[in-house]
Amino acid sequence: MKVIIDEKRIDEVLSIGVEEIIEKDHLLEALKSGKLLRIKFGIDPTMPDLHLGHSVPLRKLRQFQDLGHKIILIIGDSTAMIGDPSGRSETRKILSFIEVKKNMKNYLRQAEKILDMKKTEVHYNSEWLGNNMMTILELSKAGTIQQVLHRSDFKKRIDDNQDITILEMLYPLLQGYDSVAIKADLELGGTDQKFNLLMGRRVQRYYKIPEQDILTLPILEGVDGIKKMSKSLGNYIALDEKPIEMFGKIMSVPDTLITKYMKLCTDLLLAEINKIEDNLKNKSFNPKNAKMRLAYEIVKIYHNENKAKKAEENFISTFQKKEIPEEMIELDSKKEETLMDILVKAKVLSSNSEFRRLVEEKAITNLENNEKITDVNFIPKVGNKFKIGKRKFIKIK
């Protein structure tokens, strides 16, 4: 595919949903020159499944891909075992290679929901970091302890008397070496990745190769509206989420984030989003209607228009008209098995503690008698139906 140098398209890619560009003039010149750029983005498989937070950089990558540039997707199977310390107040648990391999099992299939994988170059950084002690020793010369300790998250840990491991100090250098290995011209990442992205430039300089430009993107808050979307925090919307579940989760996003989600996660034109934003500000548009439009657009992207319509209809009948949906998640049960064990085993809930929290909040309803479940050891009968939280309906088989 020929590289597209249309100034209007380039300007849109560099301005919409972008926080900062380091060496913008250099990047702009390269994009307008028609040169094929190698554009890098890395994901550490510290948890299974990609979510909408990952979609922000992936969607920006797709825009560059549509301009004809080469996208390099790095799966950080080596760096994931250490864990990125960015924004962390404590050391991550060291992951085994088996855990990392399990986590990344579906990454490429999920990334294909956004990227054209036939045109994407994929690497695992174990290709150059795995069992390569000499590379790591050489890399350690490329940065200094003063530089690494200068980062704000490490400063806070020192102030709070929290440990910082040598491995964590090495992490930015290891990520930076990825840019050397694949000869990156541009690297994308969230604003929380700026230190690591800059270290990539430093490592490239150390190895005497041209330094990459940097493009940072906004952090997408999770459905709690407070913290960065993260599976470990439980505030995420997975790209593999079923249509009805995805629609329902998006409807729980705070009103203040509606247009941010529209800008970062949908294909709506900016002019239309700005109009919705103005109407929300002057209160001429109901936030619930705007959010339903948002949910519809996102479900349409990751499933299709027909499933988006059905998810919307289900939401209206279930949550606005208070009807019980005909389609429910059906779960197998064993004799004398508790509801908690059934739900956790089926991964409807992530843990026993989540079940206990929902019981305390009176958020589990037995639809046979419309009573709240108050006993954490409650044993259901075959045929019982339950509402779990705000959106999940299950039937015991």
C-alpha positions in Angstrom: 0.0 0.0 0.0 1.3 3.5 -0.9 1.9 5.9 2.0 -0.9 8.6 2.1 0.4 12.1 2.6 -2.9 14.0 2.6 -2.3 16.9 5.0 -5.9 17.0 6.3 -5.8 13.2 7.2 -2.4 13.6 8.8 -3.5 16.6 10.9 -6.6 14.6 12.1 -4.4 11.6 13.2 -2.0 13.9 15.1 -4.6 16.1 16.7 -7.8 14.1 17.6 -7.4 12.1 20.8 -3.7 13.0 21.3 -2.1 14.5 24.4 1.5 15.3 23.4 3.9 14.7 20.5 7.6 14.9 21.2 9.5 16.1 18.2 6.2 17.0 16.4 7.8 19.0 13.6 10.1 16.0 12.9 7.2 13.6 12.8 5.1 15.9 10.7 7.9 16.2 8.2 8.4 12.4 8.1 4.6 11.8 7.5 4.4 14.4 4.7 7.6 13.0 3.0 5.9 9.7 2.1 8.5 7.7 4.1 7.2 4.4 5.4 7.4 4.7 9.2 7.8 1.9 11.7 5.3 2.7 14.4 5.6 0.7 17.7 3.2 -0.1 20.5 3.9 -2.6 23.2 1.5 -4.5 25.6 2.7 -6.5 28.6 0.4 -9.5 29.1 0.2 -9.1 32.9 -3.5 -10.0 32.8 -5.7 -11.9 30.3 -7.8 -10.1 27.8 -7.6 -6.7 26.1 -10.1 -4.0 27.1 -11.3 -0.6 26.0 -8.3 1.0 27.6 -6.1 -0.9 25.2 -8.3 0.1 22.3 -7.3 3.8 22.6 -3.7 3.2 21.4 -4.8 0.4 19.1 -7.3 2.6 17.3 -4.7 5.3 16.9 -2.3 2.7 15.4 -5.1 1.7 13.0 -5.3 5.3 11.8 -1.5 5.2 11.0 -2.0 1.8 9.4 -4.7 3.3 7.1 -2.2 5.9 6.1 0.0 3.1 4.9 2.6 2.9 7.7 4.0 -0.3 9.2 2.6 -1.1 12.6 4.9 -3.1 15.0 3.0 -4.7 17.9 5.3 -5.9 20.7 3.9 -8.5 23.1 6.1 -8.0 26.2 6.4 -11.6 27.3 9.7 -10.9 29.0 9.0 -7.5 30.5 5.6 -8.8 31.7 7.4 -11.1 34.1 8.9 -8.0 35.8 5.8 -5.7 35.4 5.8 -2.0 34.5 6.2 0.1 37.7 4.5 3.1 36.1 1.9 4.5 38.4 2.4 1.7 40.9 2.6 2.4 44.7 4.1 -1.1 45.3 6.1 -3.8 43.6 4.1 -6.0 41.2 4.1 -9.8 41.8 6.7 -11.5 39.6 4.8 -13.6 37.0 6.0 -17.0 35.7 6.4 -17.6 32.0 3.5 -20.0 32.1 1.3 -17.3 33.6 2.4 -14.8 31.0 1.8 -17.3 28.1 -1.7 -18.0 29.5 -2.5 -14.3 29.7 -1.4 -13.5 26.1 -3.3 -16.5 24.6 -6.0 -14.4 23.0 -4.2 -11.1 22.5 -3.6 -11.3 18.8 -7.2 -12.4 18.1 -8.5 -9.6 20.2 -6.1 -7.0 18.6 -7.5 -8.1 15.2 -10.8 -6.5 16.2 -9.0 -3.2 15.5 -5.8 -3.7 13.5 -5.4 -5.4 10.2 -3.2 -8.2 11.4 -2.1 -9.2 7.9 -0.3 -5.9 7.7 0.9 -5.9 11.3 4.4 -7.0 12.3 4.2 -8.9 15.6 7.2 -9.5 17.9 7.6 -11.0 21.4 10.4 -9.2 23.3 11.7 -12.6 24.5 13.1 -12.7 21.0 15.9 -10.3 22.1 15.6 -10.3 25.9 15.1 -13.9 26.7 18.2 -15.6 28.1 20.3 -12.7 26.9 22.3 -11.5 29.9 24.9 -9.7 27.8 22.2 -7.5 26.3 20.9 -6.7 29.8 24.3 -5.9 31.1 25.1 -3.6 28.2 21.7 -2.0 28.6 22.4 -1.1 32.2 25.0 1.4 30.9 22.4 3.3 28.9 20.7 4.9 31.9 21.6 6.1 35.4 20.1 5.5 38.8 19.5 9.2 39.2 17.4 9.3 36.0 15.3 6.3 37.0 14.8 7.6 40.6 13.7 10.9 39.2 10.4 9.5 38.0 7.5 10.6 40.2 6.1 7.1 41.1 9.5 6.0 42.4 9.9 9.3 44.4 6.5 8.7 46.0 7.6 5.1 47.0 10.8 6.4 48.6 8.7 9.0 50.5 6.3 6.3 51.6 9.2 4.0 52.6 8.1 1.4 50.0 10.6 -0.9 48.3 11.8 -0.5 44.7 13.4 -3.6 43.2 16.5 -3.5 40.9 14.3 -5.3 38.3 11.8 -2.4 38.3 14.6 0.0 37.8 15.7 -2.0 34.8 12.2 -2.1 33.3 12.3 1.2 31.4 15.7 0.2 29.8 14.3 -3.2 28.7 11.2 -1.6 27.2 13.5 1.0 25.6 15.6 -1.8 24.0 12.4 -3.0 22.2 12.7 0.3 20.1 16.3 -0.6 19.3 15.4 -4.1 18.3 12.7 -3.2 15.9 14.2 0.2 14.8 11.1 2.2 15.8 10.5 5.6 14.1 7.5 6.4 16.4 6.2 4.9 19.6 2.7 5.3 21.1 1.7 5.0 24.7 -0.5 6.5 27.4 0.5 9.6 29.3 1.6 7.4 32.2 4.2 5.8 29.8 6.0 9.1 29.0 9.1 8.2 31.1 9.4 4.8 29.5 8.9 6.2 26.0 11.6 8.8 26.6 13.9 6.1 27.8 13.4 4.4 24.5 14.9 7.5 22.8 17.8 7.5 25.2 18.5 3.8 24.6 18.4 4.3 20.8 20.8 7.2 21.2 23.2 5.0 23.2 23.1 2.4 20.4 23.7 5.2 17.9 20.5 4.8 15.9 17.9 7.5 15.1 15.7 8.4 18.0 12.0 7.7 17.8 9.4 10.4 18.0 6.8 9.9 20.7 3.0 10.3 20.7 1.1 10.0 24.0 -2.6 9.4 24.4 -5.1 10.1 27.1 -5.7 7.5 29.9 -9.2 6.0 29.7 -10.9 5.9 33.1 -12.8 2.7 33.9 -16.5 2.4 34.6 -15.9 3.7 38.1 -14.9 7.0 36.5 -12.0 7.5 38.8 -9.1 5.1 38.1 -7.4 4.0 34.9 -9.3 1.1 33.3 -7.7 -2.1 34.6 -8.8 -5.7 34.9 -7.1 -5.9 38.3 -9.3 -3.1 39.5 -12.5 -4.7 38.0 -13.5 -1.4 36.3 -12.8 -2.7 32.7 -14.9 -3.5 29.6 -13.2 -6.3 27.7 -13.1 -6.3 23.9 -14.5 -9.9 24.1 -17.4 -8.9 26.3 -20.7 -10.3 25.2 -22.9 -7.6 23.5 -25.5 -7.4 26.3 -22.9 -7.2 29.0 -20.8 -4.7 27.0 -23.8 -2.4 26.5 -24.8 -2.6 30.2 -21.3 -1.9 31.4 -21.0 1.2 29.2 -24.3 2.4 30.5 -22.7 2.5 34.0 -20.0 4.9 32.9 -20.4 8.3 34.7 -22.1 11.0 32.6 -18.9 13.1 32.8 -17.1 10.6 30.6 -19.6 10.2 27.8 -17.9 12.4 25.3 -14.4 11.3 26.2 -15.4 7.7 25.5 -17.0 8.9 22.3 -13.8 10.6 21.2 -11.5 7.7 22.1 -13.6 4.6 21.6 -16.0 5.2 18.7 -16.0 6.1 15.0 -18.3 9.1 15.5 -17.2 12.3 13.7 -15.7 14.9 16.0 -18.3 17.5 14.8 -21.2 15.2 16.0 -19.4 14.5 19.3 -18.9 18.3 19.9 -22.6 18.9 19.2 -23.6 16.2 21.7 -21.2 17.7 24.2 -22.7 21.2 23.8 -26.2 19.8 24.1 -25.2 18.0 27.3 -23.8 21.2 28.8 -26.9 23.2 28.1 -29.0 20.3 29.2 -31.0 20.0 26.0 -30.0 16.4 25.7 -30.6 13.6 28.2 -27.3 12.0 29.3 -29.0 8.6 29.3 -29.8 9.0 25.6 -26.2 10.1 24.9 -24.9 7.1 26.8 -27.2 4.7 24.9 -25.8 6.1 21.7 -22.3 5.6 23.0 -23.0 2.0 24.1 -24.6 1.3 20.7 -21.6 2.6 18.8 -19.1 0.6 20.8 -21.1 -2.7 20.6 -21.4 -2.2 16.9 -17.6 -1.9 16.5 -16.8 -5.1 18.4 -19.8 -7.2 17.3 -22.1 -5.9 14.6 -25.1 -3.5 14.1 -27.7 -6.3 14.6 -26.2 -7.3 17.9 -25.9 -3.7 19.0 -29.7 -3.2 18.3 -30.5 -6.4 20.3 -28.3 -5.2 23.2 -30.1 -1.9 23.2 -33.5 -3.5 23.1 -32.5 -5.8 26.0 -31.3 -2.8 28.0 -34.6 -0.9 27.5 -36.8 -3.9 28.4 -34.7 -5.0 31.3 -33.6 -1.8 33.0 -36.0 0.8 31.9 -39.2 -1.3 31.8 -37.9 -3.5 34.6 -38.7 -6.7 32.7 -36.8 -10.0 33.2 -34.9 -10.9 30.0 -35.8 -14.1 28.3 -32.2 -15.0 27.6 -30.1 -15.7 30.7 -26.7 -17.2 31.5 -27.4 -20.8 32.3 -25.1 -22.4 34.9 -24.6 -26.0 35.8 -24.7 -26.9 39.5 -23.8 -29.8 41.7 -25.8 -31.2 44.6 -25.4 -29.0 47.7 -23.2 -26.5 45.8 -23.5 -22.9 47.0 -24.5 -20.0 44.7 -21.1 -18.4 45.5 -19.2 -21.5 44.3 -21.4 -21.7 41.1 -20.9 -18.1 40.2 -17.1 -18.0 40.8 -16.5 -21.3 39.1 -18.4 -20.0 36.0 -16.4 -16.8 36.2 -19.6 -14.8 36.4 -17.9 -13.2 39.4 -14.2 -12.9 39.9 -13.9 -14.1 43.5 -15.6 -15.2 46.7 -15.0 -11.7 48.1 -16.9 -10.1 45.2 -19.9 -12.4 46.0 -19.7 -11.5 49.7 -19.6 -7.8 48.8 -22.7 -8.1 46.6 -24.5 -9.9 49.4 -23.6 -7.1 51.8 -24.8 -4.6 49.3 -28.1 -6.6 48.8 -27.3 -6.8 45.1 -28.3 -10.4 44.5 -32.0 -11.1 44.1 -33.8 -14.4 43.9 -36.3 -13.8 41.1 -38.5 -16.7 42.3 -39.7 -14.6 45.3 -38.0 -11.3 44.6 -36.0 -11.5 47.9 -32.4 -10.5 48.4 -29.8 -13.1 49.2 -28.4 -12.5 52.7 -26.7 -15.9 53.3 -23.3 -16.3 51.7 -23.7 -20.1 51.9 -27.1 -20.0 50.1 -27.7 -23.2 48.1 -30.0 -22.7 45.0 -32.3 -25.2 43.5 -32.4 -26.3 39.8 -34.5 -23.8 37.9 -33.9 -20.9 40.2 -33.2 -17.5 38.5 -31.1 -14.7 40.0 -30.3 -11.1 39.2 -26.6 -10.5 40.1 -25.7 -6.8 40.5 -27.3 -4.4 38.0 -26.9 -6.3 34.8 -26.4 -10.0 35.1 -29.2 -12.6 35.0 -28.5 -16.3 35.6 -30.5 -19.5 35.7 -29.4 -22.6 37.6 -29.5 -25.9 35.5 
